[in-house]
């Protein structure tokens, strides 16, 4: 059922962006084993009486092990969202400036070193990240950025590492279930409305975020109608018959992408600890 993959990917991205933009809390151990999909309609169909879910949603995504969370402070939220916005704009220099703010005890402090790092980020973005609508692979961009961080000995704090790991998990799920769904493009309606500052955070939570989320879901629906049409054509022609559920199981069992990136981020944090900064 194509709708299962649609729910997991679309609602998964909604959850991540809500934690980042609205809640200021981030799940600190997000991986496929901590993501559950509840088919409420199937449960109700096995019961007598009313068979309509109370909230109108037949399927929902649930995160478990929520006792492990990272609290995001205003500066952390602003820096990371600024980094994602720079990705959407294809601005490598601004993305580099944001990454250099990923620690209050930065080890890359010399002006020449900081300029060299930002210049390297510009080169990465010229190849892998040209902005919204250019089919940016968030996972590939983050691989290159993490390698650049390691080479230039840039320090990142644990909360930022958590944010990176989570978005890599989301990207991996999207690739496994809906390869044609672009995580960065889908996030544009929500990322574009963010502004730093206490007043803006209040306004975003109460007014702007719900409206932007509605816009995102409508755009997701348009994308999925197109993907569904293309998938039906492929299936009628004898193409890949693996269902999203089967792909999700395969991803959880053997998809190494987030694991590899976890070790890369852990390596950066460990390097920082070795210098006595953690």
HELIX and SHEET records of a PDB file:
HELIX    1   1 UNK A    2  UNK A   18  1                                  17    
HELIX    2   2 UNK A   19  UNK A   23  3                                   5    
HELIX    3   3 UNK A   32  UNK A   34  5                                   3    
HELIX    4   4 UNK A   40  UNK A   45  1                                   6    
HELIX    5   5 UNK A   74  UNK A   89  1                                  16    
HELIX    6   6 UNK A   92  UNK A   99  1                                   8    
HELIX    7   7 UNK A  111  UNK A  128  1                                  18    
HELIX    8   8 UNK A  138  UNK A  151  1                                  14    
HELIX    9   9 UNK A  158  UNK A  177  1                                  20    
HELIX   10  10 UNK A  183  UNK A  191  1                                   9    
HELIX   11  11 UNK A  198  UNK A  203  1                                   6    
HELIX   12  12 UNK A  204  UNK A  208  3                                   5    
HELIX   13  13 UNK A  209  UNK A  236  1                                  28    
HELIX   14  14 UNK A  244  UNK A  254  1                                  11    
HELIX   15  15 UNK A  257  UNK A  274  1                                  18    
SHEET    1   A 2 UNK A  25  UNK A  27  0                                        
SHEET    2   A 2 UNK A  69  UNK A  71 -1                                        
SHEET    1   B 2 UNK A  35  UNK A  39  0                                        
SHEET    2   B 2 UNK A  59  UNK A  63 -1                                        
END                                                                             
